[in-house]
Amino acid sequence: MTRTSRRAHLCGLAIAAALLSTAVAAHAQGLPSEPITFAAGRVTVGGDVAATFSCAATVDQGRCGEDTGFFNYSDYNHSSMRELRFDVNTVVRASRRVALLAEVRTLNASGPEPYALYLRVRPFDGNFDVQFGRIPPTFGSFARHEYPNDNPLIGYPLGYQYLISLRPDAVPSGADELLHMRGRGWLSSFSVGDPTPDHGLAIASASHWDTGLQVHAGLPWIEGSASVTTGSLGHPLVIDDNSGKQTTGRVVLRPVAGLVVGASAARGPFLARSTTTAAGAESNSPFTQSAWGADLEFSRDYYLIRMETIHSTWRLPTIGTPLDATATVIEGRYKVLPGLHVAARLDRLTFSDLEGSGGVQSWEAPVSRVELGGGYLLRRNLQLKGSFQRNVRDGGRVRELNLTALQLVFWL
């Protein structure tokens, strides 16, 4: 662990302890429980704070072990299971039909980053709006539940967080070089394009929102969204680095109370223009990531069940066959008592086969994850969560890792 990350982790624990001690005295003083509004209700400010700390099963010299298999690392180059996160979101209503929405986020005491910044226009009455700027993702279900207070566990599903070896700025020279990087997406390197070792991509990024235009319309039992954005599903950008845009669509059905069924699709170039040129291809060649997804949510009484599948295909100029990946997650939550819930998540990430000089194998190492845990509301908007996570991978330097984690979440 570096000195900087250790300082961030200690800071996170200190804040967690401070929040917990505040909760003990909450009946005397009270914690704010609602977003702040002013300017005659035209401006609303809310947010959340989440302090997360985890330990690997192996304890070295009396200290908690780290995620040495990088199973939970994100494209911010740190573990999502060891994180101090601040979110501040603001809504400014210029009129009944026009609003500006923004969210600023900091991670592990880093500088603030504009996570969201978009204008929402409702040109007429009814459930229809147009959004443009740094907009919410159109694809999939988890992006709507990734905030700590809406995630029943602490970790993220593999399809939205786990880093595979593919990069937008470099490609392998052939099948053997790609197979050599199996299970090393946290620091992959290829000979075509940028040779500097760097992290790969998640199938669908939960760390960055899209930039572009989104249209949404709906009725009580059906709604649909479509967007045109820069970057790709796993690599959202503010300024495009290639010759194309990503198009995404999503349809959601609510046939009965408590049941939500969704379907999504996306397609867009993911390789930077400099990478396709380095590979000897036309600079405007659309080497794409295309994906489809299906999700389901059902809730009744004390339980909630969510399921989601994402299938993605990448095309590279140096690999003759398309590269496929499929991520499937099932999670459930059950409220045992008022304020107390238990939860479980089963996760699997698989890849298509590729033939190299050593034979046929999956082009990336398959991963399985099981996470069990729960949470307790210390107050209506202050929650303590704990979980145990087991990761198993068919490749890489570390093939198995168990983690235990605690998270304290406060939100407005």
C-alpha positions as CSV (number, residue, x, y, z in Angstrom):
1,M,0.0,0.0,0.0
2,T,1.4,3.4,-1.0
3,R,1.7,6.3,1.5
4,T,-1.0,8.2,-0.4
5,S,-3.5,5.3,-0.4
6,R,-2.7,4.6,3.3
7,R,-3.5,8.2,4.1
8,A,-6.7,8.0,2.2
9,H,-7.8,4.8,3.9
10,L,-7.0,6.2,7.4
11,C,-8.9,9.3,6.5
12,G,-11.9,7.1,5.5
13,L,-11.8,5.3,8.8
14,A,-11.6,8.5,10.7
15,I,-14.7,9.9,8.9
16,A,-16.5,6.6,9.4
17,A,-15.8,6.7,13.1
18,A,-16.9,10.4,13.2
19,L,-20.1,9.6,11.5
20,L,-20.8,6.6,13.8
21,S,-20.2,8.7,16.9
22,T,-22.5,11.3,15.5
23,A,-25.2,8.7,15.0
24,V,-24.9,7.7,18.7
25,A,-25.7,11.3,19.7
26,A,-28.2,11.8,16.9
27,H,-31.2,11.7,19.2
28,A,-29.8,14.7,21.1
29,Q,-28.6,16.8,18.2
30,G,-30.1,15.2,15.0
31,L,-28.6,14.7,11.6
32,P,-29.8,16.6,8.5
33,S,-32.2,14.2,6.7
34,E,-33.4,16.1,3.7
35,P,-31.8,17.8,0.7
36,I,-31.2,21.6,1.2
37,T,-33.5,23.9,-0.8
38,F,-33.3,27.6,-1.3
39,A,-34.0,30.4,-3.8
40,A,-37.8,29.8,-3.4
41,G,-37.4,26.1,-4.0
42,R,-35.6,26.5,-7.3
43,V,-32.3,25.1,-6.1
44,T,-31.9,21.8,-4.4
45,V,-28.6,20.4,-3.0
46,G,-28.1,16.9,-1.8
47,G,-25.4,14.3,-1.7
48,D,-23.8,11.3,0.1
49,V,-20.7,10.2,1.9
50,A,-19.5,6.6,1.8
51,A,-16.5,5.3,3.7
52,T,-15.5,1.7,2.7
53,F,-12.7,-0.4,4.1
54,S,-11.9,-4.1,3.3
55,C,-9.4,-6.7,4.4
56,A,-8.2,-9.7,2.4
57,A,-8.3,-13.0,4.2
58,T,-4.6,-13.1,4.5
59,V,-3.2,-10.9,7.3
60,D,0.4,-9.9,6.9
61,Q,2.4,-8.7,9.9
62,G,-0.8,-7.7,11.7
63,R,-2.1,-5.6,8.9
64,C,-5.1,-6.1,6.6
65,G,-4.3,-7.6,3.3
66,E,-5.1,-5.8,0.1
67,D,-6.9,-6.9,-3.0
68,T,-3.8,-8.4,-4.5
69,G,-5.8,-10.0,-7.4
70,F,-7.2,-6.5,-8.3
71,F,-10.7,-8.1,-8.5
72,N,-12.3,-4.9,-7.3
73,Y,-10.1,-2.3,-9.0
74,S,-11.9,0.3,-11.1
75,D,-10.5,2.6,-13.9
76,Y,-9.7,5.1,-11.1
77,N,-6.8,2.8,-10.2
78,H,-8.0,1.9,-6.7
79,S,-10.2,-0.7,-5.2
80,S,-13.9,0.1,-5.0
81,M,-13.8,-1.9,-1.7
82,R,-11.3,0.6,-0.2
83,E,-12.7,4.0,-0.9
84,L,-13.7,7.3,0.6
85,R,-16.4,8.9,-1.7
86,F,-18.1,12.2,-1.5
87,D,-21.0,13.1,-3.9
88,V,-22.7,16.5,-4.1
89,N,-25.6,16.9,-6.5
90,T,-27.5,20.0,-7.4
91,V,-30.7,20.8,-9.3
92,V,-31.3,24.3,-10.5
93,R,-34.9,24.8,-11.9
94,A,-34.8,27.7,-14.3
95,S,-38.5,27.2,-15.0
96,R,-41.2,24.5,-14.9
97,R,-39.8,23.0,-18.1
98,V,-36.0,23.6,-17.8
99,A,-33.6,22.4,-15.2
100,L,-29.8,22.1,-14.8
101,L,-28.5,19.1,-13.0
102,A,-25.0,18.6,-11.8
103,E,-23.0,16.2,-9.6
104,V,-19.5,16.6,-8.3
105,R,-17.6,13.6,-6.9
106,T,-14.3,13.1,-5.1
107,L,-12.7,9.7,-4.4
108,N,-10.0,9.1,-1.8
109,A,-9.3,12.8,-1.1
110,S,-8.6,13.5,-4.8
111,G,-9.8,16.6,-6.6
112,P,-13.4,17.1,-7.4
113,E,-14.6,15.7,-10.8
114,P,-17.9,16.7,-12.6
115,Y,-19.6,13.3,-12.7
116,A,-22.8,14.7,-14.2
117,L,-23.6,18.1,-15.8
118,Y,-26.6,18.3,-18.1
119,L,-29.6,20.4,-19.1
120,R,-33.0,18.7,-18.9
121,V,-35.8,20.2,-21.1
122,R,-39.5,19.1,-20.9
123,P,-41.0,20.9,-23.9
124,F,-44.6,20.0,-23.0
125,D,-46.7,18.3,-20.4
126,G,-46.3,14.5,-20.0
127,N,-43.4,12.1,-19.4
128,F,-41.1,13.4,-22.2
129,D,-37.8,15.1,-21.8
130,V,-34.6,15.8,-23.6
131,Q,-31.2,15.9,-21.8
132,F,-27.9,17.0,-23.1
133,G,-24.4,17.3,-21.6
134,R,-22.9,14.8,-19.3
135,I,-26.0,12.6,-19.0
136,P,-27.1,9.5,-17.1
137,P,-26.3,6.2,-18.9
138,T,-29.0,4.9,-21.1
139,F,-27.8,1.3,-21.1
140,G,-28.6,-1.2,-18.4
141,S,-30.1,-1.3,-14.9
142,F,-27.2,-1.1,-12.4
143,A,-26.2,2.5,-13.3
144,R,-29.5,3.5,-11.5
145,H,-28.6,1.6,-8.4
146,E,-24.8,2.1,-8.1
147,Y,-25.1,4.8,-5.3
148,P,-24.1,3.3,-1.9
149,N,-27.6,3.9,-0.4
150,D,-29.3,2.0,-3.2
151,N,-26.8,-0.8,-3.5
152,P,-27.8,-3.7,-1.1
153,L,-24.2,-4.8,-0.8
154,I,-20.8,-3.0,-1.0
155,G,-19.2,-4.4,-4.2
156,Y,-20.2,-3.8,-7.8
157,P,-21.4,-6.4,-10.3
158,L,-18.5,-7.7,-12.5
159,G,-19.9,-6.4,-15.7
160,Y,-19.8,-2.8,-14.5
161,Q,-16.5,-2.8,-12.6
162,Y,-14.1,-5.7,-13.4
163,L,-11.2,-4.6,-15.7
164,I,-10.5,-6.8,-18.7
165,S,-7.3,-6.4,-20.7
166,L,-8.7,-4.5,-23.7
167,R,-7.7,-0.9,-24.0
168,P,-8.7,1.9,-26.4
169,D,-5.2,3.2,-26.9
170,A,-3.4,-0.1,-27.6
171,V,-4.1,-3.5,-29.2
172,P,-2.3,-6.8,-29.2
173,S,-0.3,-7.8,-32.3
174,G,-2.1,-11.1,-32.4
175,A,-3.9,-13.8,-30.5
176,D,-0.8,-14.9,-28.5
177,E,-0.2,-11.4,-27.1
178,L,-3.8,-11.1,-26.1
179,L,-3.9,-14.5,-24.4
180,H,-0.7,-13.6,-22.5
181,M,-2.7,-10.8,-20.7
182,R,-5.5,-13.1,-19.4
183,G,-6.5,-11.9,-15.9
184,R,-4.2,-8.9,-16.0
185,G,-6.6,-6.1,-16.9
186,W,-5.6,-3.9,-14.0
187,L,-2.2,-3.4,-15.8
188,S,-2.2,-4.7,-19.4
189,S,0.3,-3.8,-22.1
190,F,0.3,-4.4,-25.9
191,S,2.9,-3.7,-28.6
192,V,0.6,-1.9,-31.1
193,G,-0.3,1.7,-30.0
194,D,0.7,3.1,-26.7
195,P,3.2,0.7,-25.1
196,T,2.9,2.1,-21.6
197,P,1.3,-0.4,-19.2
198,D,-2.2,0.8,-18.1
199,H,-5.5,-0.5,-16.9
200,G,-8.1,-2.0,-19.3
201,L,-11.8,-1.4,-19.5
202,A,-14.9,-2.7,-17.8
203,I,-17.6,-4.0,-20.1
204,A,-19.9,-1.2,-19.0
205,S,-18.4,1.7,-17.0
206,A,-20.1,2.6,-13.8
207,S,-17.4,5.2,-13.0
208,H,-18.2,7.7,-15.7
209,W,-21.4,9.0,-17.3
210,D,-21.9,9.6,-21.0
211,T,-21.6,12.9,-22.8
212,G,-24.1,13.7,-25.5
213,L,-27.9,13.9,-26.1
214,Q,-30.6,11.7,-24.6
215,V,-34.3,11.5,-25.3
216,H,-36.7,9.9,-22.9
217,A,-40.5,9.3,-23.1
218,G,-42.9,7.0,-21.3
219,L,-46.3,5.9,-20.1
220,P,-47.1,4.4,-16.7
221,W,-46.4,0.8,-18.1
222,I,-43.7,1.4,-20.7
223,E,-40.9,3.9,-21.3
224,G,-38.0,4.2,-23.7
225,S,-34.8,6.1,-24.0
226,A,-32.3,6.7,-26.8
227,S,-29.0,8.6,-26.8
228,V,-26.1,9.6,-29.0
229,T,-22.9,10.0,-27.1
230,T,-19.1,10.1,-27.3
231,G,-16.9,7.1,-26.5
232,S,-18.3,3.6,-25.9
233,L,-20.1,1.6,-23.3
234,G,-16.8,0.7,-21.5
235,H,-15.0,3.9,-22.3
236,P,-17.3,7.0,-22.0
237,L,-15.6,10.2,-23.1
238,V,-16.2,13.9,-23.0
239,I,-14.3,14.6,-26.2
240,D,-14.3,11.8,-28.8
241,D,-10.9,10.3,-29.9
242,N,-12.2,8.5,-33.0
243,S,-14.4,9.0,-36.0
244,G,-17.8,7.9,-34.6
245,K,-20.5,8.2,-32.0
246,Q,-22.2,5.6,-29.8
247,T,-25.9,5.0,-30.2
248,T,-27.8,3.5,-27.3
249,G,-31.4,2.5,-26.7
250,R,-33.4,1.1,-23.8
251,V,-37.0,0.0,-23.3
252,V,-38.6,-0.7,-19.8
253,L,-41.9,-2.5,-19.2
254,R,-43.9,-2.4,-15.9
255,P,-46.6,-5.0,-16.7
256,V,-47.7,-5.5,-13.0
257,A,-47.0,-3.8,-9.7
258,G,-43.5,-4.6,-8.5
259,L,-42.2,-6.0,-11.8
260,V,-39.8,-4.1,-14.0
261,V,-38.4,-5.7,-17.2
262,G,-35.7,-3.9,-19.3
263,A,-33.8,-4.4,-22.5
264,S,-30.8,-2.3,-23.8
265,A,-28.5,-2.1,-26.8
266,A,-25.5,0.0,-27.6
267,R,-22.9,0.2,-30.4
268,G,-20.0,2.6,-31.0
269,P,-16.3,2.7,-31.9
270,F,-14.1,2.1,-28.9
271,L,-10.5,2.3,-30.4
272,A,-8.8,5.7,-30.5
273,R,-7.9,7.0,-34.0
274,S,-4.2,6.8,-33.2
275,T,-4.6,3.0,-32.3
276,T,-6.2,2.1,-35.6
277,T,-3.5,4.0,-37.5
278,A,-0.8,2.3,-35.5
279,A,-2.4,-1.1,-36.5
280,G,-2.2,-0.2,-40.2
281,A,-6.0,0.2,-40.6
282,E,-7.8,3.2,-42.0
283,S,-8.1,6.0,-39.4
284,N,-11.9,6.1,-39.8
285,S,-12.4,2.3,-39.5
286,P,-15.2,1.7,-37.0
287,F,-13.6,-1.0,-34.7
288,T,-16.6,-1.2,-32.4
289,Q,-17.9,-2.4,-29.1
290,S,-21.5,-3.5,-29.5
291,A,-23.6,-4.8,-26.6
292,W,-27.1,-5.9,-25.6
293,G,-28.5,-6.3,-22.2
294,A,-31.6,-7.6,-20.4
295,D,-32.6,-7.0,-16.8
296,L,-35.4,-7.8,-14.4
297,E,-36.5,-6.5,-11.0
298,F,-39.3,-7.9,-8.8
299,S,-40.2,-6.6,-5.4
300,R,-42.9,-7.6,-3.0
301,D,-43.4,-7.2,0.8
302,Y,-39.9,-7.6,2.3
303,Y,-37.9,-8.9,-0.6
304,L,-36.3,-7.6,-3.7
305,I,-34.8,-9.6,-6.6
306,R,-32.7,-8.2,-9.5
307,M,-31.2,-10.0,-12.4
308,E,-29.1,-8.6,-15.3
309,T,-27.2,-10.0,-18.3
310,I,-24.8,-8.0,-20.6
311,H,-23.3,-9.5,-23.8
312,S,-20.6,-7.5,-25.5
313,T,-18.6,-7.9,-28.7
314,W,-15.4,-6.1,-29.6
315,R,-13.7,-6.0,-33.0
316,L,-10.0,-5.4,-33.2
317,P,-7.9,-4.7,-36.4
318,T,-5.2,-7.3,-35.3
319,I,-7.6,-10.1,-34.3
320,G,-9.6,-11.8,-37.1
321,T,-12.4,-13.0,-34.9
322,P,-14.8,-10.9,-32.8
323,L,-14.2,-11.1,-29.0
324,D,-17.2,-11.8,-26.9
325,A,-17.9,-11.5,-23.2
326,T,-21.0,-12.2,-21.1
327,A,-21.7,-10.9,-17.6
328,T,-24.6,-12.3,-15.6
329,V,-25.6,-11.2,-12.1
330,I,-28.4,-12.2,-9.7
331,E,-28.9,-10.4,-6.4
332,G,-31.5,-10.4,-3.7
333,R,-32.4,-8.4,-0.6
334,Y,-34.6,-9.4,2.3
335,K,-35.7,-7.0,5.1
336,V,-35.5,-9.0,8.3
337,L,-36.6,-6.2,10.6
338,P,-37.3,-2.5,10.1
339,G,-34.0,-1.0,9.2
340,L,-32.2,-4.4,8.9
341,H,-31.6,-6.3,5.7
342,V,-29.6,-9.2,4.4
343,A,-28.5,-9.6,0.8
344,A,-26.6,-11.9,-1.6
345,R,-25.2,-11.5,-5.1
346,L,-24.0,-14.2,-7.5
347,D,-21.8,-13.0,-10.4
348,R,-20.3,-14.7,-13.4
349,L,-18.2,-13.2,-16.3
350,T,-17.2,-15.5,-19.2
351,F,-15.5,-15.0,-22.6
352,S,-15.4,-16.6,-26.0
353,D,-12.6,-18.9,-27.2
354,L,-9.6,-17.8,-29.2
355,E,-7.0,-20.0,-30.8
356,G,-3.3,-19.3,-30.1
357,S,-0.1,-21.1,-30.7
358,G,-0.7,-23.1,-27.4
359,G,-4.2,-24.2,-28.4
360,V,-7.7,-22.9,-27.8
361,Q,-8.8,-21.1,-24.6
362,S,-11.0,-18.2,-23.6
363,W,-9.4,-14.9,-24.7
364,E,-9.8,-13.5,-21.1
365,A,-9.8,-15.4,-17.8
366,P,-13.4,-16.1,-16.6
367,V,-14.3,-14.8,-13.2
368,S,-16.9,-15.8,-10.6
369,R,-17.9,-13.8,-7.5
370,V,-20.2,-14.4,-4.5
371,E,-21.0,-11.6,-2.1
372,L,-23.0,-12.0,1.1
373,G,-23.9,-9.3,3.6
374,G,-26.4,-6.9,4.8
375,G,-27.0,-3.5,6.3
376,Y,-28.6,-1.7,9.3
377,L,-30.1,1.8,9.3
378,L,-28.6,3.6,12.3
379,R,-30.9,6.5,11.3
380,R,-33.2,7.0,8.3
381,N,-30.3,8.2,6.2
382,L,-27.2,6.7,7.9
383,Q,-26.5,3.1,7.2
384,L,-23.8,0.6,8.2
385,K,-23.2,-2.3,5.8
386,G,-20.9,-5.3,6.0
387,S,-20.2,-8.1,3.4
388,F,-18.0,-11.1,2.6
389,Q,-16.9,-11.5,-1.0
390,R,-15.2,-14.5,-2.6
391,N,-13.6,-14.1,-6.0
392,V,-12.4,-17.0,-8.2
393,R,-10.6,-16.5,-11.6
394,D,-9.3,-19.0,-14.2
395,G,-6.1,-17.2,-14.9
396,G,-3.9,-14.3,-13.7
397,R,-1.3,-14.2,-10.9
398,V,-3.9,-14.4,-8.1
399,R,-6.7,-16.8,-8.8
400,E,-8.7,-16.7,-5.5
401,L,-9.3,-14.0,-3.1
402,N,-11.7,-13.5,-0.1
403,L,-12.5,-10.1,1.2
404,T,-14.5,-8.8,4.2
405,A,-15.7,-5.2,4.1
406,L,-17.5,-2.5,6.1
407,Q,-19.1,0.6,4.7
408,L,-20.7,3.5,6.4
409,V,-23.1,5.6,4.2
410,F,-24.7,9.0,4.9
411,W,-27.0,10.7,2.4
412,L,-29.3,13.6,1.9
